[in-house]
Amino acid sequence: MKARFPKIRLPLPLALLLAVLLAGGITLLALWCQPNAFRTVIGGFLHQPLLIVLNALPVGLLVLAFASLFRNVFFGAALVNFAVCALSLANRVKIEVRDEPVFPRDFALLKEVGSALESYDIRYPAAYIVVIAAVTVLLMILGVCVGCKPLPFSQAGGWAASLLGTAASVGVLAALILTVYASNDLYNSFQVSNAYYIPAVFNELGFPYCFCHQFTTYPIDRPEGFSKAEAASWETGDQPGQGKDVSIIMVMNEAFYDITDAPVFTYAPEDDPLPNLHALRSDPHALSGRIVVPGFAGGTANTEFDVLTGMQTNALSAATSSAFRVVNRNLDSLFRVFAADGYQTAYLHPGDNWFYNRENVYRWFGAETTRFVGEMEDLEYKGRWVTDDSVARMIEESYAGAEGAPMFHFTTTIQNHMSYTADKYGADYDYPPVETSAALSSEAETLLKVYIEGARDADAMLGRLWRYFAAQAEPVVLVFWGDHLPYLGDNMLAYAELGLDVAAGDAQQDPFSPYETPYVIWANDAAAEALEWDSAVQTLDLPEKISASFFGAAVLELTGRGTQTPWFAFLNELRRELPVVQRTAYLLADGTVTGQLGEPEMEAIQKWRRWSYYKLCYKELP
């Protein structure tokens, strides 16, 4: 057979050219597998030609790596074609099913992927699978018929030289992933239709490029001294059913901040922008204080993550900026604690379900139902955002529609989202004046006018919910707070002109002030009676300031569930010693602010970090 059909041998230059052409073809095939129109993808690449290189380069290096290993460019291309296009198809299916692309971290979740395949009605793209399989088989047949040695020294060095060629190609690819592909500046320089919608970014910039970029985004740092077995041992001892059956309504209001309480503002009592907050604070069945959130002027989802899970965004990694992007498995949360006690659980957000990947994350948190703007009717808008008043109405309707079991309901509002420009609520909107003793620039004055108008509406929402739940015969606890401070100009312009400590930077005496938002926890008469309010509040021993990561655990304790799970019991113990942990600044129980802790406190924080890492990476929940 060999004599009759001798194997064709390609010279090195032709073999290398062939490797380049095959890499280009595989890249095009992978792009063809994406959910959006192939012609649209190519059109976008022609306007941004660097994307062609960034998508084809990793494919080409893989072809060289396996061509060197197999000593045959067609065998190498066959393997790369199968792997890259299979990943691209998986990306297509995952986007269609869960509106989320494939990330490198998904390789650590193969068991979860198997379970997920049974949970969804997946329509596999048969035509694409057939084409990929056919191309792979064709390349293998060509590999049998055509021989080539792209690296001539492999002939002299045998397998050692082939392995060296493979290692060199893989090494170059790894170096590129850690440098070029890791560059956020480069990634953000490309034009996309919606930079916040990750599936669209994958579609428009190309799956190979985006997949390589994701290797270095949103990492989770492994804490020093972590032991999986030790962390697993901390998870024993759940004791459901300890708490009182009171409905919990938690509302995290966009950029809610009592800035007008600063002495520099001179509002008359009848013009107070926040009358409901001030009145509710003095209610005998209310607790109020400051919650210290993860970030300044942004990062709404990070505050959601901290409050609901008890983990801390700022401790996940030195590079982490979005906690929801590291979530990819079922996690312990307030939803699961209340659900274990028979509560109905729900999440509501008048924004898109894909933003911050909330649709998937809240499912992983254990929310029984979720509702986003696409599922809402009869909405009222103020400018481009759904009003807080509309959201209050939906919360009331959700509560009224629940029957039998108590409810745990979590809401993230959106109306007072930035930017605070004069046209936010329409070109002719008449804003009330800002009443302050400070001399303000026109830019700062505009920012404050627009922001405070939104704060008025947020306060009105609080008042509406207060009155509604006060009229209910069933026990209800309302929890209301802000996710972060508002962005009021570059270099904290408005804060600086007002002379607020928030703008003091490194010289400020209170390192927490840029991160403090107001909170209020209030119980209606039925809930106050059920919880034995005065006794419960005294036992809770809640300080004036508390980290967002401890806030949810404190709410559990208020309802009698403080020790229902070992995780939240630990958090309640820790916050009594260290009410605020914010990067390297700490608030002690006696009110002292310090950057230095003793060995017992540091060990407790390390346990917190290790336990969080176990939950995020290893703990399995149904």
C-alpha positions in Angstrom: 0.0 0.0 0.0 2.8 2.4 0.9 4.5 1.6 -2.4 1.4 2.2 -4.4 0.1 5.2 -2.5 3.2 7.0 -1.1 2.5 9.7 1.5 2.9 13.2 0.2 5.6 15.2 2.1 5.2 19.0 2.3 8.3 21.2 2.7 8.5 23.4 5.7 7.5 26.7 4.2 4.4 25.2 2.7 3.6 23.4 6.0 3.8 26.7 7.9 1.6 28.5 5.3 -0.8 25.7 5.6 -0.9 26.0 9.4 -1.7 29.7 9.1 -4.5 29.0 6.6 -5.9 26.2 8.7 -5.9 28.4 11.8 -7.8 31.1 9.8 -10.3 28.5 8.6 -10.9 27.1 12.1 -11.3 30.6 13.5 -13.9 31.4 10.9 -15.7 28.2 11.7 -15.7 29.0 15.4 -17.1 32.5 14.7 -19.8 30.9 12.4 -20.9 28.9 15.4 -21.8 32.0 17.4 -25.4 32.9 18.0 -25.4 36.1 15.9 -25.3 36.4 12.1 -21.9 35.5 10.7 -22.0 38.3 8.2 -22.5 40.8 11.1 -19.5 39.4 12.9 -17.2 39.7 9.9 -18.5 43.2 9.1 -17.6 44.3 12.6 -14.1 42.7 12.3 -13.5 44.6 9.0 -14.1 47.8 10.9 -11.8 46.7 13.7 -9.2 44.5 12.0 -7.2 43.9 15.1 -9.9 41.6 16.2 -9.0 39.3 13.3 -5.5 38.8 14.7 -6.7 38.5 18.3 -9.2 35.8 17.5 -7.0 33.8 15.1 -3.7 34.1 17.0 -4.5 31.6 19.9 -6.0 29.2 17.3 -2.8 29.4 15.3 -0.6 28.8 18.2 -2.6 25.8 19.2 -2.3 24.4 15.7 1.5 24.8 15.8 1.6 23.2 19.3 -0.2 20.0 18.2 1.3 19.9 14.8 4.7 19.8 16.5 3.5 17.1 18.9 1.9 14.9 16.3 4.5 15.8 13.6 1.6 16.5 11.3 -0.2 19.8 10.7 -3.4 18.2 9.7 -3.6 16.0 12.8 -2.9 19.1 14.9 -5.5 21.1 13.1 -8.1 18.3 13.5 -7.7 18.3 17.2 -7.8 22.1 17.5 -10.8 22.4 15.2 -12.7 19.9 17.3 -11.8 21.6 20.6 -12.2 25.2 19.6 -15.5 24.7 17.7 -16.9 22.5 20.4 -16.3 25.3 22.9 -17.8 27.8 20.5 -20.9 25.6 20.2 -21.1 25.2 23.9 -20.9 29.0 24.1 -23.8 29.2 21.7 -25.9 26.8 23.7 -25.2 28.4 27.0 -26.0 31.8 25.8 -29.3 30.6 24.3 -30.2 28.6 27.4 -28.9 30.9 30.2 -27.9 34.1 28.5 -24.4 33.7 29.7 -21.2 32.8 27.6 -18.8 30.0 28.4 -15.9 31.1 30.7 -12.7 29.3 31.4 -13.9 28.8 35.0 -16.6 26.6 33.7 -14.1 23.8 33.3 -14.1 23.5 37.1 -17.9 22.9 37.1 -18.2 19.8 34.9 -20.4 18.0 37.5 -22.7 21.0 37.6 -22.8 21.1 33.8 -24.0 17.5 33.8 -26.8 18.4 36.2 -27.7 21.5 34.2 -28.1 19.5 31.0 -31.0 17.6 32.7 -32.6 20.9 33.9 -33.0 22.6 30.5 -34.8 22.0 27.3 -31.7 22.2 25.1 -31.9 22.3 21.3 -28.6 21.3 20.0 -27.6 22.9 16.7 -27.4 19.7 14.6 -26.3 21.4 11.4 -23.3 23.0 13.1 -22.3 19.7 14.8 -22.4 17.9 11.5 -20.2 20.5 9.8 -17.7 20.5 12.6 -17.5 16.7 12.8 -17.1 16.5 9.0 -14.3 19.1 8.9 -12.5 17.3 11.8 -12.8 13.9 9.9 -11.6 15.5 6.7 -8.5 16.9 8.4 -7.7 13.6 9.9 -7.9 11.9 6.5 -5.6 14.5 5.1 -3.3 13.9 7.9 -3.1 10.2 6.9 -2.4 11.1 3.3 -0.2 14.1 3.7 2.9 14.3 5.9 4.7 17.4 7.0 7.2 18.4 9.7 6.8 22.1 10.4 9.8 22.0 12.9 12.8 20.5 11.1 14.8 20.0 14.3 12.2 17.4 15.4 13.7 15.0 13.0 17.0 15.1 14.8 15.8 15.4 18.3 12.9 12.9 18.2 10.1 13.2 20.6 12.1 15.6 22.9 12.3 18.1 20.1 8.6 17.7 19.3 7.7 18.3 22.9 10.0 21.3 23.0 8.1 22.8 20.0 4.8 22.1 21.6 5.9 23.7 24.9 7.3 26.8 23.1 3.9 27.4 21.3 1.9 26.8 24.5 4.3 29.1 26.4 3.9 31.9 23.9 0.1 31.5 24.1 0.2 31.6 27.9 2.4 34.7 27.9 0.0 36.4 25.5 -3.0 35.5 27.7 -1.3 37.0 30.7 -0.3 40.2 28.9 -2.1 41.2 25.6 -5.3 39.3 26.3 -5.4 40.3 29.9 -5.4 44.0 29.0 -8.6 45.7 30.1 -7.6 48.8 28.2 -7.4 46.9 25.0 -10.6 45.0 25.6 -12.5 48.2 26.4 -11.1 50.0 23.4 -13.2 48.0 21.0 -16.6 49.3 20.0 -19.6 47.2 21.1 -23.3 47.8 21.1 -23.6 47.2 24.9 -20.4 46.9 27.0 -22.4 45.7 30.0 -24.1 42.8 28.2 -21.5 40.2 28.2 -23.1 37.8 25.7 -23.3 40.6 23.2 -19.6 41.5 23.8 -18.7 37.8 23.1 -20.7 37.8 19.9 -19.3 41.1 18.6 -15.6 40.7 19.6 -15.4 37.0 18.9 -15.5 34.0 21.1 -11.8 33.0 20.9 -10.6 36.5 21.9 -13.2 37.0 24.7 -12.6 33.5 26.1 -8.8 34.2 26.3 -9.5 37.5 28.0 -11.7 35.9 30.6 -8.7 33.8 31.9 -7.5 36.8 33.9 -10.8 38.5 34.8 -12.6 38.1 38.1 -10.2 35.7 39.8 -10.7 34.4 43.2 -7.5 34.3 45.3 -6.9 31.2 47.3 -6.4 32.3 50.9 -3.2 31.4 52.7 -3.6 28.3 54.8 -6.8 27.1 53.1 -7.8 23.5 53.7 -10.8 22.1 52.0 -11.3 19.5 54.6 -11.1 22.0 57.4 -13.5 24.4 55.8 -16.0 21.5 55.1 -15.9 20.7 58.8 -17.2 24.2 59.6 -20.4 23.5 57.6 -22.0 21.1 60.0 -24.9 21.9 62.3 -27.7 23.6 60.4 -30.8 23.9 62.6 -33.8 25.2 60.6 -37.0 26.3 62.2 -35.6 28.5 65.0 -37.0 31.9 63.9 -40.3 33.7 64.2 -42.6 33.7 61.1 -42.4 37.4 60.1 -42.3 38.5 56.5 -39.1 40.3 55.6 -39.2 43.0 52.9 -35.6 44.2 52.0 -35.2 47.1 49.7 -31.8 48.2 48.5 -32.4 51.7 47.0 -30.1 52.9 44.2 -27.6 55.5 45.5 -29.8 56.3 48.6 -27.8 58.6 50.8 -28.8 61.2 53.4 -26.4 63.8 52.1 -28.9 66.6 52.9 -28.5 65.8 56.6 -25.1 67.5 56.5 -25.0 70.9 58.3 -24.1 72.7 55.1 -27.7 72.2 53.8 -30.2 74.7 55.0 -33.6 73.2 54.1 -36.6 74.4 56.1 -38.5 71.6 57.8 -41.3 71.8 55.3 -38.8 71.4 52.4 -36.9 68.4 54.0 -36.1 66.0 51.1 -36.1 63.0 53.4 -39.0 63.4 55.8 -40.0 59.8 55.9 -36.5 58.6 56.7 -36.3 61.1 59.6 -39.7 60.2 60.9 -39.1 56.5 60.7 -35.9 56.7 62.5 -37.7 58.0 65.6 -40.4 55.2 65.5 -40.3 53.0 68.6 -40.1 49.9 66.4 -37.2 51.1 64.2 -33.5 50.6 64.2 -31.3 52.8 62.1 -27.6 53.4 61.4 -25.0 53.2 58.7 -24.1 50.3 56.5 -20.5 50.3 55.1 -20.7 49.0 51.5 -17.9 47.6 49.3 -17.4 50.5 46.9 -17.9 54.2 46.2 -20.4 55.6 43.7 -20.9 52.2 42.0 -20.9 48.5 42.4 -24.6 47.9 43.2 -24.3 44.1 42.7 -21.3 44.0 45.1 -23.5 45.3 47.9 -26.2 42.8 47.0 -23.6 40.0 47.1 -22.2 41.1 50.5 -25.6 41.5 52.2 -27.1 38.3 50.9 -24.2 35.9 51.2 -22.2 37.3 54.1 -19.0 37.1 52.0 -17.1 40.2 51.1 -16.4 41.4 47.6 -13.3 43.3 48.5 -11.7 40.1 50.0 -12.3 37.8 47.0 -9.3 39.0 45.1 -7.0 42.0 44.7 -8.3 42.3 41.2 -12.1 41.5 41.7 -14.4 44.3 40.7 -17.7 42.4 40.3 -18.6 39.8 42.8 -21.5 38.5 40.7 -19.1 37.6 37.9 -17.3 35.1 40.2 -20.5 33.3 41.1 -21.1 30.2 39.1 -22.6 27.7 41.5 -25.4 27.4 44.1 -24.5 29.5 47.2 -25.7 29.9 50.8 -27.7 33.1 51.1 -30.6 34.7 53.0 -32.9 33.2 50.4 -31.9 29.7 51.4 -32.1 30.3 55.1 -35.7 31.6 54.9 -36.7 29.0 52.3 -35.6 26.3 54.7 -38.2 27.6 57.1 -40.9 27.5 54.5 -40.8 31.1 53.3 -41.8 32.2 49.9 -38.7 33.9 48.4 -38.6 36.4 45.6 -36.3 39.0 44.0 -37.5 42.0 42.0 -35.5 44.5 39.9 -36.8 46.9 37.3 -33.8 46.5 35.1 -32.6 44.0 32.6 -32.1 40.4 33.8 -28.7 40.1 32.1 -27.1 43.1 33.8 -24.6 41.8 36.3 -25.8 38.3 35.3 -28.6 38.7 37.9 -30.9 36.2 36.2 -28.4 33.4 36.9 -27.0 34.7 40.1 -30.3 34.9 41.9 -31.1 31.4 40.8 -27.8 30.3 42.4 -28.7 32.3 45.5 -31.9 30.2 45.8 -34.6 32.8 45.0 -37.8 31.0 44.2 -39.0 33.6 41.8 -37.3 36.5 40.1 -38.9 39.4 38.2 -37.1 41.8 35.9 -38.3 44.7 33.7 -39.1 42.5 30.8 -41.7 40.7 32.9 -43.3 43.9 34.3 -46.5 45.6 33.2 -48.0 49.1 33.7 -44.6 50.6 34.5 -44.1 54.3 35.2 -40.9 56.0 34.0 -39.2 59.1 35.1 -36.7 59.8 32.4 -35.3 56.5 31.3 -35.7 54.7 34.6 -38.6 52.9 36.2 -39.8 55.0 39.2 -39.4 54.0 42.8 -43.1 54.5 43.2 -43.8 51.8 40.5 -41.5 49.4 42.4 -43.2 50.1 45.7 -46.5 49.2 44.0 -45.0 45.9 42.7 -43.7 45.1 46.2 -47.2 45.6 47.6 -48.8 43.5 44.9 -46.3 40.7 45.4 -46.9 40.7 49.2 -50.7 40.8 48.7 -50.5 37.9 46.2 -48.6 35.7 48.6 -50.8 33.3 50.5 -50.1 31.1 53.4 -46.4 31.1 54.1 -44.5 34.3 55.1 -42.4 36.1 52.5 -38.8 37.0 52.1 -38.6 39.6 49.4 -35.5 41.4 48.1 -35.7 44.4 45.8 -33.0 46.4 44.0 -34.3 49.7 42.7 -33.0 51.8 39.8 -34.6 55.2 39.5 -31.8 57.3 41.1 -29.1 55.7 39.0 -26.5 58.1 37.5 -25.9 60.2 35.6 -27.3 63.3 37.3 -27.4 65.6 34.4 -30.0 68.3 33.9 -31.8 66.3 31.2 -32.2 63.1 33.3 -35.9 63.7 33.8 -36.5 65.5 30.6 -35.2 68.8 29.0 -37.9 70.9 30.7 -38.0 69.3 34.1 -38.2 71.9 36.9 -36.0 70.9 39.8 -36.4 72.4 43.3 -33.5 74.5 44.3 -30.6 73.2 46.4 -30.7 75.0 49.7 -27.1 75.2 51.1 -24.8 77.7 52.7 -21.9 76.6 50.4 -20.9 78.5 47.2 -21.5 75.9 44.5 -20.3 75.8 40.9 -23.1 75.5 38.3 -21.9 71.9 37.6 -22.1 70.9 41.3 -25.4 72.6 41.7 -26.9 70.7 38.8 -25.6 67.4 40.0 -27.1 68.0 43.5 -30.4 69.2 42.1 -30.9 66.1 40.0 -29.6 63.7 42.6 -31.7 65.1 45.5 -34.8 64.9 43.3 -34.2 61.2 43.0 -33.6 61.0 46.8 -36.9 62.6 47.4 -38.6 59.9 45.3 -36.7 57.2 47.2 -37.8 58.7 50.5 -41.4 58.8 49.2 -41.1 55.1 48.3 -40.0 54.4 51.9 -42.9 56.3 53.2 -45.4 54.5 51.0 -44.1 51.1 52.1 -44.0 52.2 55.7 -47.7 53.2 55.6 -48.7 50.1 53.6 -47.1 47.6 55.9 -48.2 49.5 59.0 -51.8 48.7 57.9 -51.2 45.0 57.6 -52.4 42.6 60.3 -49.7 40.1 59.5 -46.2 40.6 60.9 -43.8 42.4 58.5 -40.2 43.8 58.9 -39.1 46.4 56.4 -35.4 46.8 55.7 -34.4 49.8 53.6 -30.9 51.1 52.7 -28.6 52.5 50.0 -26.3 50.4 47.8 -23.6 53.1 47.6 -23.0 56.9 47.6 -23.9 58.8 44.4 -21.3 59.9 41.9 -21.3 63.7 42.1 -18.7 64.8 39.6 -15.1 64.0 38.8 -12.7 64.2 41.8 -15.8 64.2 44.1 -16.6 67.7 42.9 -19.9 68.3 44.8 -18.7 66.6 47.9 -15.6 68.8 47.9 -17.5 72.0 47.3 -19.9 71.1 50.2 -16.8 70.5 52.4 -17.9 67.0 53.3 -15.6 64.4 54.8 -16.3 62.1 51.9 -14.0 64.2 49.7 -11.2 64.4 52.2 -9.3 61.5 50.7 -6.4 60.0 52.6 -6.4 62.8 55.1 -9.9 62.0 56.4 -10.3 60.9 60.0 -13.0 58.4 59.1 -11.9 56.0 56.3 -15.4 54.6 56.1 -17.3 57.8 55.1 -17.1 57.3 51.3 -18.8 54.0 51.8 -21.5 54.7 54.4 -25.2 54.7 53.5 -28.1 55.0 55.8 -30.2 52.0 56.8 -33.5 51.6 58.7 -35.0 48.4 60.0 -38.7 48.8 61.0 -41.3 46.3 62.3 -45.0 46.8 62.1 -47.0 46.3 65.3 -47.7 42.6 64.6 -44.0 41.9 63.9 -42.9 43.9 66.9 -45.1 41.8 69.1 -44.0 38.5 67.5 -40.3 39.4 67.8 -40.6 40.9 71.3 -39.0 44.0 69.7 -37.3 45.7 72.7 -35.8 42.5 73.9 -34.7 41.4 70.4 -33.1 44.8 69.7 -31.2 44.7 73.0 -29.9 41.2 72.3 -29.0 42.1 68.8 -26.6 44.8 70.1 -26.4 46.4 66.6 -23.7 49.2 66.4 -24.1 52.5 64.6 -22.0 51.2 61.7 -21.9 47.7 60.3 -20.3 46.2 57.2 -22.7 45.1 54.4 -21.4 41.5 54.9 -22.8 41.4 58.4 -26.0 43.2 57.7 -28.0 40.2 56.4 -26.8 38.0 59.3 -28.0 40.7 61.7 -31.5 40.6 60.0 -31.5 36.8 60.5 -30.6 37.2 64.2 -33.4 39.8 64.6 -35.9 37.2 63.4 -34.5 34.6 65.8 -32.3 32.9 63.1 -28.9 34.1 64.2 -27.6 30.6 64.9 -29.7 28.7 62.4 -26.7 28.0 60.2 -23.0 27.8 61.3 -22.0 30.3 58.6 -24.4 33.1 59.7 -23.8 32.3 63.4 -20.1 32.9 62.8 -20.8 36.2 61.0 -22.9 37.4 63.9 -20.1 36.5 66.3 -17.5 38.3 64.2 -19.4 41.5 63.8 -19.7 41.8 67.5 -15.9 42.0 67.6 -15.3 43.8 64.3 -18.5 45.6 63.2 -16.7 47.0 60.1 -14.0 45.4 58.0 -13.1 47.5 55.0 -10.0 46.4 53.2 -7.3 47.3 55.7 -9.4 49.5 58.0 -11.3 48.1 60.9 -13.9 49.4 63.4 -13.6 47.7 66.8 -16.5 47.0 69.1 -15.5 49.9 71.3 -15.6 52.4 68.4 -11.9 52.5 67.7 -10.8 52.8 64.1 -7.5 51.0 63.4 -5.4 49.4 60.7 -3.8 47.0 63.0 -5.4 43.9 64.6 -4.4 41.4 67.2 -3.7 37.8 66.4 -7.2 36.5 67.4 -9.0 39.1 65.3 -6.7 38.4 62.3 -7.3 34.7 62.6 -11.0 35.2 62.7 -10.8 37.2 59.5 -8.7 34.5 57.9 -11.3 31.9 58.8 -13.9 34.2 57.2 -11.8 34.3 54.0 -11.1 30.6 53.9 -14.7 29.7 54.5 -15.9 32.1 51.8 -13.4 30.5 49.3 -14.8 27.0 50.2 -18.3 28.2 49.5 -17.5 29.8 46.2 -15.3 27.0 44.9 -16.2 23.7 46.5 -19.4 23.5 48.5 -22.1 21.6 46.7 -25.8 22.6 47.2 -28.8 21.0 45.5 
